[in-house]
Amino acid sequence: MARRCAITGKGNLSGNNVSHANNKTRRTFRTNLQTTSLLSETLGESIRVRLSTNAIRTIEHAGGFDAFLLKTAPTKLPQAMRRLKQRLGRSRRRGHGDW
């Protein structure tokens, strides 16, 4: 499983450790990924995804997972999240949302 955020696409970066003597050795800056379960109120289930802490904050700011997916343009979402957004849209049209 790649160390990549499912929403933002953030991944590992590489750079240098620089010592006081200005010696440079390669290192990696790892992303702060958390495995979280996000509740989809419209679908009535929790979705388990691996997100960066920045993405978790963005989702909370948007008002929850459903609101975030509906507000975000499909071109800005990865393929798996696009499929989930389509499922969410179909479920809302059938009237399963807004309990």
PDB file as gemmi writes it, atoms N, CA and C in Angstrom:
CRYST1    1.000    1.000    1.000  90.00  90.00  90.00 P 1                      
ATOM      1  N   MET A   1       0.833  -1.165   0.000  1.00  0.00           N  
ATOM      2  CA  MET A   1       0.000   0.000   0.000  1.00  0.00           C  
ATOM      3  C   MET A   1       0.888   1.242   0.000  1.00  0.00           C  
ATOM      4  N   ALA A   2       0.673   2.101  -0.962  1.00  0.00           N  
ATOM      5  CA  ALA A   2       1.508   3.289  -1.093  1.00  0.00           C  
ATOM      6  C   ALA A   2       1.199   4.277   0.016  1.00  0.00           C  
ATOM      7  N   ARG A   3       2.208   4.998   0.429  1.00  0.00           N  
ATOM      8  CA  ARG A   3       1.996   6.039   1.430  1.00  0.00           C  
ATOM      9  C   ARG A   3       1.520   7.295   0.719  1.00  0.00           C  
ATOM     10  N   ARG A   4       0.233   7.305   0.392  1.00  0.00           N  
ATOM     11  CA  ARG A   4      -0.355   8.416  -0.342  1.00  0.00           C  
ATOM     12  C   ARG A   4      -1.759   8.665   0.210  1.00  0.00           C  
ATOM     13  N   CYS A   5      -2.094   9.927   0.368  1.00  0.00           N  
ATOM     14  CA  CYS A   5      -3.414  10.301   0.875  1.00  0.00           C  
ATOM     15  C   CYS A   5      -4.474  10.009  -0.180  1.00  0.00           C  
ATOM     16  N   ALA A   6      -5.613   9.467   0.255  1.00  0.00           N  
ATOM     17  CA  ALA A   6      -6.674   9.081  -0.672  1.00  0.00           C  
ATOM     18  C   ALA A   6      -7.422  10.290  -1.227  1.00  0.00           C  
ATOM     19  N   ILE A   7      -7.306  11.448  -0.612  1.00  0.00           N  
ATOM     20  CA  ILE A   7      -8.042  12.621  -1.082  1.00  0.00           C  
ATOM     21  C   ILE A   7      -7.110  13.666  -1.694  1.00  0.00           C  
ATOM     22  N   THR A   8      -6.077  14.053  -0.982  1.00  0.00           N  
ATOM     23  CA  THR A   8      -5.206  15.113  -1.483  1.00  0.00           C  
ATOM     24  C   THR A   8      -4.118  14.581  -2.408  1.00  0.00           C  
ATOM     25  N   GLY A   9      -3.777  13.311  -2.304  1.00  0.00           N  
ATOM     26  CA  GLY A   9      -2.722  12.739  -3.131  1.00  0.00           C  
ATOM     27  C   GLY A   9      -1.326  13.034  -2.606  1.00  0.00           C  
ATOM     28  N   LYS A  10      -1.223  13.580  -1.405  1.00  0.00           N  
ATOM     29  CA  LYS A  10       0.084  13.883  -0.840  1.00  0.00           C  
ATOM     30  C   LYS A  10       0.851  12.598  -0.598  1.00  0.00           C  
ATOM     31  N   GLY A  11       2.137  12.623  -0.911  1.00  0.00           N  
ATOM     32  CA  GLY A  11       2.995  11.461  -0.712  1.00  0.00           C  
ATOM     33  C   GLY A  11       4.292  11.857  -0.048  1.00  0.00           C  
ATOM     34  N   ASN A  12       5.236  10.920  -0.001  1.00  0.00           N  
ATOM     35  CA  ASN A  12       6.530  11.180   0.605  1.00  0.00           C  
ATOM     36  C   ASN A  12       7.352  12.129  -0.264  1.00  0.00           C  
ATOM     37  N   LEU A  13       8.173  12.928   0.395  1.00  0.00           N  
ATOM     38  CA  LEU A  13       9.121  13.804  -0.278  1.00  0.00           C  
ATOM     39  C   LEU A  13      10.521  13.398   0.138  1.00  0.00           C  
ATOM     40  N   SER A  14      11.515  13.761  -0.652  1.00  0.00           N  
ATOM     41  CA  SER A  14      12.888  13.450  -0.278  1.00  0.00           C  
ATOM     42  C   SER A  14      13.691  14.735  -0.212  1.00  0.00           C  
ATOM     43  N   GLY A  15      14.735  14.694   0.596  1.00  0.00           N  
ATOM     44  CA  GLY A  15      15.581  15.868   0.773  1.00  0.00           C  
ATOM     45  C   GLY A  15      16.871  15.463   1.443  1.00  0.00           C  
ATOM     46  N   ASN A  16      17.510  16.403   2.092  1.00  0.00           N  
ATOM     47  CA  ASN A  16      18.801  16.161   2.730  1.00  0.00           C  
ATOM     48  C   ASN A  16      18.742  16.467   4.211  1.00  0.00           C  
ATOM     49  N   ASN A  17      19.450  15.653   5.017  1.00  0.00           N  
ATOM     50  CA  ASN A  17      19.824  16.035   6.360  1.00  0.00           C  
ATOM     51  C   ASN A  17      21.106  16.841   6.201  1.00  0.00           C  
ATOM     52  N   VAL A  18      21.168  18.007   6.792  1.00  0.00           N  
ATOM     53  CA  VAL A  18      22.372  18.827   6.683  1.00  0.00           C  
ATOM     54  C   VAL A  18      22.947  19.002   8.080  1.00  0.00           C  
ATOM     55  N   SER A  19      24.171  18.515   8.277  1.00  0.00           N  
ATOM     56  CA  SER A  19      24.812  18.591   9.585  1.00  0.00           C  
ATOM     57  C   SER A  19      25.439  19.966   9.793  1.00  0.00           C  
ATOM     58  N   HIS A  20      25.940  20.181  10.993  1.00  0.00           N  
ATOM     59  CA  HIS A  20      26.608  21.441  11.312  1.00  0.00           C  
ATOM     60  C   HIS A  20      27.837  21.634  10.429  1.00  0.00           C  
ATOM     61  N   ALA A  21      28.478  20.525  10.051  1.00  0.00           N  
ATOM     62  CA  ALA A  21      29.649  20.582   9.170  1.00  0.00           C  
ATOM     63  C   ALA A  21      29.248  20.646   7.693  1.00  0.00           C  
ATOM     64  N   ASN A  22      27.939  20.810   7.430  1.00  0.00           N  
ATOM     65  CA  ASN A  22      27.377  20.927   6.090  1.00  0.00           C  
ATOM     66  C   ASN A  22      27.500  19.636   5.278  1.00  0.00           C  
ATOM     67  N   ASN A  23      27.549  18.479   5.983  1.00  0.00           N  
ATOM     68  CA  ASN A  23      27.480  17.187   5.299  1.00  0.00           C  
ATOM     69  C   ASN A  23      26.023  16.925   4.953  1.00  0.00           C  
ATOM     70  N   LYS A  24      25.802  16.424   3.752  1.00  0.00           N  
ATOM     71  CA  LYS A  24      24.429  16.179   3.308  1.00  0.00           C  
ATOM     72  C   LYS A  24      24.216  14.687   3.107  1.00  0.00           C  
ATOM     73  N   THR A  25      23.187  14.156   3.752  1.00  0.00           N  
ATOM     74  CA  THR A  25      22.790  12.761   3.556  1.00  0.00           C  
ATOM     75  C   THR A  25      21.316  12.745   3.197  1.00  0.00           C  
ATOM     76  N   ARG A  26      20.943  11.843   2.298  1.00  0.00           N  
ATOM     77  CA  ARG A  26      19.562  11.784   1.827  1.00  0.00           C  
ATOM     78  C   ARG A  26      18.629  11.297   2.930  1.00  0.00           C  
ATOM     79  N   ARG A  27      17.417  11.815   2.927  1.00  0.00           N  
ATOM     80  CA  ARG A  27      16.382  11.380   3.859  1.00  0.00           C  
ATOM     81  C   ARG A  27      15.036  11.519   3.198  1.00  0.00           C  
ATOM     82  N   THR A  28      14.010  10.928   3.811  1.00  0.00           N  
ATOM     83  CA  THR A  28      12.656  11.072   3.297  1.00  0.00           C  
ATOM     84  C   THR A  28      11.800  11.773   4.346  1.00  0.00           C  
ATOM     85  N   PHE A  29      10.947  12.635   3.860  1.00  0.00           N  
ATOM     86  CA  PHE A  29       9.957  13.293   4.700  1.00  0.00           C  
ATOM     87  C   PHE A  29       8.657  12.533   4.493  1.00  0.00           C  
ATOM     88  N   ARG A  30       8.239  11.781   5.486  1.00  0.00           N  
ATOM     89  CA  ARG A  30       7.051  10.940   5.345  1.00  0.00           C  
ATOM     90  C   ARG A  30       5.799  11.729   5.674  1.00  0.00           C  
ATOM     91  N   THR A  31       4.733  11.433   4.950  1.00  0.00           N  
ATOM     92  CA  THR A  31       3.468  12.119   5.189  1.00  0.00           C  
ATOM     93  C   THR A  31       2.832  11.590   6.470  1.00  0.00           C  
ATOM     94  N   ASN A  32       2.072  12.434   7.117  1.00  0.00           N  
ATOM     95  CA  ASN A  32       1.390  12.051   8.347  1.00  0.00           C  
ATOM     96  C   ASN A  32       0.042  11.443   7.977  1.00  0.00           C  
ATOM     97  N   LEU A  33       0.042  10.148   7.672  1.00  0.00           N  
ATOM     98  CA  LEU A  33      -1.184   9.463   7.255  1.00  0.00           C  
ATOM     99  C   LEU A  33      -1.826   8.767   8.440  1.00  0.00           C  
ATOM    100  N   GLN A  34      -3.137   8.847   8.479  1.00  0.00           N  
ATOM    101  CA  GLN A  34      -3.919   8.201   9.518  1.00  0.00           C  
ATOM    102  C   GLN A  34      -5.001   7.358   8.853  1.00  0.00           C  
ATOM    103  N   THR A  35      -5.201   6.144   9.335  1.00  0.00           N  
ATOM    104  CA  THR A  35      -6.306   5.320   8.853  1.00  0.00           C  
ATOM    105  C   THR A  35      -7.535   5.695   9.668  1.00  0.00           C  
ATOM    106  N   THR A  36      -8.543   6.227   8.993  1.00  0.00           N  
ATOM    107  CA  THR A  36      -9.729   6.699   9.697  1.00  0.00           C  
ATOM    108  C   THR A  36     -10.986   6.101   9.083  1.00  0.00           C  
ATOM    109  N   SER A  37     -12.022   6.028   9.878  1.00  0.00           N  
ATOM    110  CA  SER A  37     -13.336   5.624   9.406  1.00  0.00           C  
ATOM    111  C   SER A  37     -14.206   6.867   9.377  1.00  0.00           C  
ATOM    112  N   LEU A  38     -14.664   7.224   8.199  1.00  0.00           N  
ATOM    113  CA  LEU A  38     -15.516   8.401   8.035  1.00  0.00           C  
ATOM    114  C   LEU A  38     -16.949   7.947   7.845  1.00  0.00           C  
ATOM    115  N   LEU A  39     -17.859   8.552   8.566  1.00  0.00           N  
ATOM    116  CA  LEU A  39     -19.255   8.165   8.511  1.00  0.00           C  
ATOM    117  C   LEU A  39     -19.950   8.895   7.375  1.00  0.00           C  
ATOM    118  N   SER A  40     -20.543   8.133   6.471  1.00  0.00           N  
ATOM    119  CA  SER A  40     -21.369   8.704   5.418  1.00  0.00           C  
ATOM    120  C   SER A  40     -22.813   8.574   5.871  1.00  0.00           C  
ATOM    121  N   GLU A  41     -23.430   9.706   6.186  1.00  0.00           N  
ATOM    122  CA  GLU A  41     -24.800   9.681   6.692  1.00  0.00           C  
ATOM    123  C   GLU A  41     -25.788   9.289   5.602  1.00  0.00           C  
ATOM    124  N   THR A  42     -25.508   9.665   4.361  1.00  0.00           N  
ATOM    125  CA  THR A  42     -26.414   9.349   3.265  1.00  0.00           C  
ATOM    126  C   THR A  42     -26.393   7.857   2.956  1.00  0.00           C  
ATOM    127  N   LEU A  43     -25.197   7.273   2.910  1.00  0.00           N  
ATOM    128  CA  LEU A  43     -25.082   5.840   2.618  1.00  0.00           C  
ATOM    129  C   LEU A  43     -25.383   4.982   3.839  1.00  0.00           C  
ATOM    130  N   GLY A  44     -25.283   5.585   5.020  1.00  0.00           N  
ATOM    131  CA  GLY A  44     -25.549   4.847   6.244  1.00  0.00           C  
ATOM    132  C   GLY A  44     -24.464   3.851   6.603  1.00  0.00           C  
ATOM    133  N   GLU A  45     -23.237   4.141   6.223  1.00  0.00           N  
ATOM    134  CA  GLU A  45     -22.122   3.243   6.527  1.00  0.00           C  
ATOM    135  C   GLU A  45     -20.866   4.067   6.752  1.00  0.00           C  
ATOM    136  N   SER A  46     -19.861   3.435   7.338  1.00  0.00           N  
ATOM    137  CA  SER A  46     -18.589   4.117   7.526  1.00  0.00           C  
ATOM    138  C   SER A  46     -17.609   3.615   6.474  1.00  0.00           C  
ATOM    139  N   ILE A  47     -16.834   4.534   5.949  1.00  0.00           N  
ATOM    140  CA  ILE A  47     -15.853   4.233   4.916  1.00  0.00           C  
ATOM    141  C   ILE A  47     -14.480   4.379   5.535  1.00  0.00           C  
ATOM    142  N   ARG A  48     -13.665   3.334   5.396  1.00  0.00           N  
ATOM    143  CA  ARG A  48     -12.330   3.333   5.977  1.00  0.00           C  
ATOM    144  C   ARG A  48     -11.331   3.776   4.911  1.00  0.00           C  
ATOM    145  N   VAL A  49     -10.640   4.880   5.173  1.00  0.00           N  
ATOM    146  CA  VAL A  49      -9.687   5.436   4.219  1.00  0.00           C  
ATOM    147  C   VAL A  49      -8.411   5.860   4.946  1.00  0.00           C  
ATOM    148  N   ARG A  50      -7.357   6.004   4.169  1.00  0.00           N  
ATOM    149  CA  ARG A  50      -6.071   6.441   4.697  1.00  0.00           C  
ATOM    150  C   ARG A  50      -5.851   7.878   4.240  1.00  0.00           C  
ATOM    151  N   LEU A  51      -5.914   8.812   5.193  1.00  0.00           N  
ATOM    152  CA  LEU A  51      -5.884  10.237   4.872  1.00  0.00           C  
ATOM    153  C   LEU A  51      -4.755  10.941   5.602  1.00  0.00           C  
ATOM    154  N   SER A  52      -4.292  12.041   5.010  1.00  0.00           N  
ATOM    155  CA  SER A  52      -3.356  12.913   5.705  1.00  0.00           C  
ATOM    156  C   SER A  52      -4.148  13.720   6.731  1.00  0.00           C  
ATOM    157  N   THR A  53      -3.460  14.207   7.734  1.00  0.00           N  
ATOM    158  CA  THR A  53      -4.151  14.994   8.757  1.00  0.00           C  
ATOM    159  C   THR A  53      -4.719  16.271   8.158  1.00  0.00           C  
ATOM    160  N   ASN A  54      -4.063  16.799   7.130  1.00  0.00           N  
ATOM    161  CA  ASN A  54      -4.571  17.976   6.436  1.00  0.00           C  
ATOM    162  C   ASN A  54      -5.917  17.671   5.779  1.00  0.00           C  
ATOM    163  N   ALA A  55      -6.062  16.499   5.172  1.00  0.00           N  
ATOM    164  CA  ALA A  55      -7.319  16.116   4.528  1.00  0.00           C  
ATOM    165  C   ALA A  55      -8.423  15.923   5.564  1.00  0.00           C  
ATOM    166  N   ILE A  56      -8.083  15.374   6.723  1.00  0.00           N  
ATOM    167  CA  ILE A  56      -9.078  15.186   7.786  1.00  0.00           C  
ATOM    168  C   ILE A  56      -9.621  16.542   8.232  1.00  0.00           C  
ATOM    169  N   ARG A  57      -8.728  17.509   8.380  1.00  0.00           N  
ATOM    170  CA  ARG A  57      -9.154  18.857   8.777  1.00  0.00           C  
ATOM    171  C   ARG A  57     -10.022  19.492   7.704  1.00  0.00           C  
ATOM    172  N   THR A  58      -9.689  19.270   6.444  1.00  0.00           N  
ATOM    173  CA  THR A  58     -10.469  19.826   5.336  1.00  0.00           C  
ATOM    174  C   THR A  58     -11.875  19.254   5.329  1.00  0.00           C  
ATOM    175  N   ILE A  59     -11.992  17.942   5.552  1.00  0.00           N  
ATOM    176  CA  ILE A  59     -13.296  17.286   5.581  1.00  0.00           C  
ATOM    177  C   ILE A  59     -14.139  17.821   6.739  1.00  0.00           C  
ATOM    178  N   GLU A  60     -13.524  17.977   7.901  1.00  0.00           N  
ATOM    179  CA  GLU A  60     -14.251  18.501   9.054  1.00  0.00           C  
ATOM    180  C   GLU A  60     -14.700  19.943   8.801  1.00  0.00           C  
ATOM    181  N   HIS A  61     -13.866  20.728   8.147  1.00  0.00           N  
ATOM    182  CA  HIS A  61     -14.208  22.120   7.850  1.00  0.00           C  
ATOM    183  C   HIS A  61     -15.380  22.214   6.871  1.00  0.00           C  
ATOM    184  N   ALA A  62     -15.463  21.246   5.955  1.00  0.00           N  
ATOM    185  CA  ALA A  62     -16.537  21.253   4.952  1.00  0.00           C  
ATOM    186  C   ALA A  62     -17.869  20.802   5.529  1.00  0.00           C  
ATOM    187  N   GLY A  63     -17.874  20.240   6.723  1.00  0.00           N  
ATOM    188  CA  GLY A  63     -19.125  19.830   7.347  1.00  0.00           C  
ATOM    189  C   GLY A  63     -19.374  18.337   7.295  1.00  0.00           C  
ATOM    190  N   GLY A  64     -18.337  17.561   7.118  1.00  0.00           N  
ATOM    191  CA  GLY A  64     -18.481  16.109   7.094  1.00  0.00           C  
ATOM    192  C   GLY A  64     -18.104  15.528   5.742  1.00  0.00           C  
ATOM    193  N   PHE A  65     -18.048  14.205   5.689  1.00  0.00           N  
ATOM    194  CA  PHE A  65     -17.576  13.498   4.502  1.00  0.00           C  
ATOM    195  C   PHE A  65     -18.520  13.685   3.318  1.00  0.00           C  
ATOM    196  N   ASP A  66     -19.816  13.558   3.551  1.00  0.00           N  
ATOM    197  CA  ASP A  66     -20.790  13.721   2.465  1.00  0.00           C  
ATOM    198  C   ASP A  66     -20.738  15.135   1.887  1.00  0.00           C  
ATOM    199  N   ALA A  67     -20.726  16.131   2.748  1.00  0.00           N  
ATOM    200  CA  ALA A  67     -20.694  17.523   2.289  1.00  0.00           C  
ATOM    201  C   ALA A  67     -19.414  17.813   1.516  1.00  0.00           C  
ATOM    202  N   PHE A  68     -18.289  17.264   1.986  1.00  0.00           N  
ATOM    203  CA  PHE A  68     -17.017  17.480   1.291  1.00  0.00           C  
ATOM    204  C   PHE A  68     -17.062  16.900  -0.116  1.00  0.00           C  
ATOM    205  N   LEU A  69     -17.551  15.664  -0.254  1.00  0.00           N  
ATOM    206  CA  LEU A  69     -17.594  15.037  -1.572  1.00  0.00           C  
ATOM    207  C   LEU A  69     -18.535  15.771  -2.515  1.00  0.00           C  
ATOM    208  N   LEU A  70     -19.661  16.230  -2.009  1.00  0.00           N  
ATOM    209  CA  LEU A  70     -20.615  16.925  -2.869  1.00  0.00           C  
ATOM    210  C   LEU A  70     -20.112  18.299  -3.303  1.00  0.00           C  
ATOM    211  N   LYS A  71     -19.305  18.971  -2.452  1.00  0.00           N  
ATOM    212  CA  LYS A  71     -18.784  20.292  -2.784  1.00  0.00           C  
ATOM    213  C   LYS A  71     -17.586  20.226  -3.737  1.00  0.00           C  
ATOM    214  N   THR A  72     -16.826  19.129  -3.698  1.00  0.00           N  
ATOM    215  CA  THR A  72     -15.581  19.037  -4.460  1.00  0.00           C  
ATOM    216  C   THR A  72     -15.857  18.604  -5.894  1.00  0.00           C  
ATOM    217  N   ALA A  73     -15.184  19.237  -6.826  1.00  0.00           N  
ATOM    218  CA  ALA A  73     -15.333  18.888  -8.246  1.00  0.00           C  
ATOM    219  C   ALA A  73     -14.728  17.506  -8.496  1.00  0.00           C  
ATOM    220  N   PRO A  74     -15.361  16.687  -9.337  1.00  0.00           N  
ATOM    221  CA  PRO A  74     -14.852  15.332  -9.590  1.00  0.00           C  
ATOM    222  C   PRO A  74     -13.435  15.313 -10.164  1.00  0.00           C  
ATOM    223  N   THR A  75     -13.042  16.359 -10.885  1.00  0.00           N  
ATOM    224  CA  THR A  75     -11.701  16.381 -11.466  1.00  0.00           C  
ATOM    225  C   THR A  75     -10.614  16.512 -10.405  1.00  0.00           C  
ATOM    226  N   LYS A  76     -10.979  17.000  -9.213  1.00  0.00           N  
ATOM    227  CA  LYS A  76     -10.005  17.162  -8.135  1.00  0.00           C  
ATOM    228  C   LYS A  76      -9.930  15.934  -7.231  1.00  0.00           C  
ATOM    229  N   LEU A  77     -10.742  14.923  -7.489  1.00  0.00           N  
ATOM    230  CA  LEU A  77     -10.778  13.727  -6.648  1.00  0.00           C  
ATOM    231  C   LEU A  77     -10.113  12.552  -7.348  1.00  0.00           C  
ATOM    232  N   PRO A  78      -9.472  11.660  -6.587  1.00  0.00           N  
ATOM    233  CA  PRO A  78      -8.953  10.425  -7.176  1.00  0.00           C  
ATOM    234  C   PRO A  78     -10.097   9.515  -7.621  1.00  0.00           C  
ATOM    235  N   GLN A  79      -9.772   8.503  -8.403  1.00  0.00           N  
ATOM    236  CA  GLN A  79     -10.785   7.622  -9.007  1.00  0.00           C  
ATOM    237  C   GLN A  79     -11.686   6.961  -7.963  1.00  0.00           C  
ATOM    238  N   ALA A  80     -11.105   6.468  -6.867  1.00  0.00           N  
ATOM    239  CA  ALA A  80     -11.905   5.778  -5.846  1.00  0.00           C  
ATOM    240  C   ALA A  80     -12.919   6.735  -5.209  1.00  0.00           C  
ATOM    241  N   MET A  81     -12.514   7.979  -4.982  1.00  0.00           N  
ATOM    242  CA  MET A  81     -13.424   8.953  -4.377  1.00  0.00           C  
ATOM    243  C   MET A  81     -14.486   9.395  -5.378  1.00  0.00           C  
ATOM    244  N   ARG A  82     -14.167   9.403  -6.682  1.00  0.00           N  
ATOM    245  CA  ARG A  82     -15.178   9.724  -7.697  1.00  0.00           C  
ATOM    246  C   ARG A  82     -16.288   8.689  -7.697  1.00  0.00           C  
ATOM    247  N   ARG A  83     -15.901   7.407  -7.602  1.00  0.00           N  
ATOM    248  CA  ARG A  83     -16.916   6.341  -7.552  1.00  0.00           C  
ATOM    249  C   ARG A  83     -17.785   6.491  -6.320  1.00  0.00           C  
ATOM    250  N   LEU A  84     -17.171   6.839  -5.196  1.00  0.00           N  
ATOM    251  CA  LEU A  84     -17.928   7.030  -3.957  1.00  0.00           C  
ATOM    252  C   LEU A  84     -18.871   8.229  -4.089  1.00  0.00           C  
ATOM    253  N   LYS A  85     -18.425   9.270  -4.768  1.00  0.00           N  
ATOM    254  CA  LYS A  85     -19.275  10.453  -4.981  1.00  0.00           C  
ATOM    255  C   LYS A  85     -20.464  10.098  -5.860  1.00  0.00           C  
ATOM    256  N   GLN A  86     -20.253   9.275  -6.876  1.00  0.00           N  
ATOM    257  CA  GLN A  86     -21.359   8.838  -7.732  1.00  0.00           C  
ATOM    258  C   GLN A  86     -22.366   8.020  -6.935  1.00  0.00           C  
ATOM    259  N   ARG A  87     -21.852   7.116  -6.099  1.00  0.00           N  
ATOM    260  CA  ARG A  87     -22.742   6.321  -5.230  1.00  0.00           C  
ATOM    261  C   ARG A  87     -23.554   7.227  -4.318  1.00  0.00           C  
ATOM    262  N   LEU A  88     -22.899   8.243  -3.794  1.00  0.00           N  
ATOM    263  CA  LEU A  88     -23.549   9.187  -2.893  1.00  0.00           C  
ATOM    264  C   LEU A  88     -24.649   9.951  -3.631  1.00  0.00           C  
ATOM    265  N   GLY A  89     -24.358  10.373  -4.864  1.00  0.00           N  
ATOM    266  CA  GLY A  89     -25.352  11.095  -5.655  1.00  0.00           C  
ATOM    267  C   GLY A  89     -26.556  10.239  -5.995  1.00  0.00           C  
ATOM    268  N   ARG A  90     -26.308   8.974  -6.360  1.00  0.00           N  
ATOM    269  CA  ARG A  90     -27.421   8.058  -6.666  1.00  0.00           C  
ATOM    270  C   ARG A  90     -28.277   7.828  -5.433  1.00  0.00           C  
ATOM    271  N   SER A  91     -27.638   7.684  -4.283  1.00  0.00           N  
ATOM    272  CA  SER A  91     -28.374   7.433  -3.047  1.00  0.00           C  
ATOM    273  C   SER A  91     -29.211   8.644  -2.654  1.00  0.00           C  
ATOM    274  N   ARG A  92     -28.678   9.840  -2.860  1.00  0.00           N  
ATOM    275  CA  ARG A  92     -29.426  11.061  -2.521  1.00  0.00           C  
ATOM    276  C   ARG A  92     -30.627  11.241  -3.448  1.00  0.00           C  
ATOM    277  N   ARG A  93     -30.476  10.884  -4.749  1.00  0.00           N  
ATOM    278  CA  ARG A  93     -31.587  11.018  -5.678  1.00  0.00           C  
ATOM    279  C   ARG A  93     -32.716  10.054  -5.353  1.00  0.00           C  
ATOM    280  N   ARG A  94     -32.356   8.886  -4.795  1.00  0.00           N  
ATOM    281  CA  ARG A  94     -33.383   7.924  -4.413  1.00  0.00           C  
ATOM    282  C   ARG A  94     -34.093   8.334  -3.131  1.00  0.00           C  
ATOM    283  N   GLY A  95     -33.566   9.325  -2.443  1.00  0.00           N  
ATOM    284  CA  GLY A  95     -34.222   9.816  -1.254  1.00  0.00           C  
ATOM    285  C   GLY A  95     -33.804   9.149   0.034  1.00  0.00           C  
ATOM    286  N   HIS A  96     -32.614   8.509   0.046  1.00  0.00           N  
ATOM    287  CA  HIS A  96     -32.153   7.857   1.274  1.00  0.00           C  
ATOM    288  C   HIS A  96     -31.449   8.823   2.206  1.00  0.00           C  
ATOM    289  N   GLY A  97     -31.141  10.012   1.762  1.00  0.00           N  
ATOM    290  CA  GLY A  97     -30.486  10.986   2.615  1.00  0.00           C  
ATOM    291  C   GLY A  97     -31.484  11.776   3.429  1.00  0.00           C  
ATOM    292  N   ASP A  98     -30.995  12.682   4.249  1.00  0.00           N  
ATOM    293  CA  ASP A  98     -31.814  13.585   5.066  1.00  0.00           C  
ATOM    294  C   ASP A  98     -32.826  12.825   5.915  1.00  0.00           C  
ATOM    295  N   TRP A  99     -32.349  12.014   6.788  1.00  0.00           N  
ATOM    296  CA  TRP A  99     -33.237  11.214   7.643  1.00  0.00           C  
ATOM    297  C   TRP A  99     -33.823  12.078   8.671  1.00  0.00           C  
TER     298      TRP A  99                                                      
END                                                                             
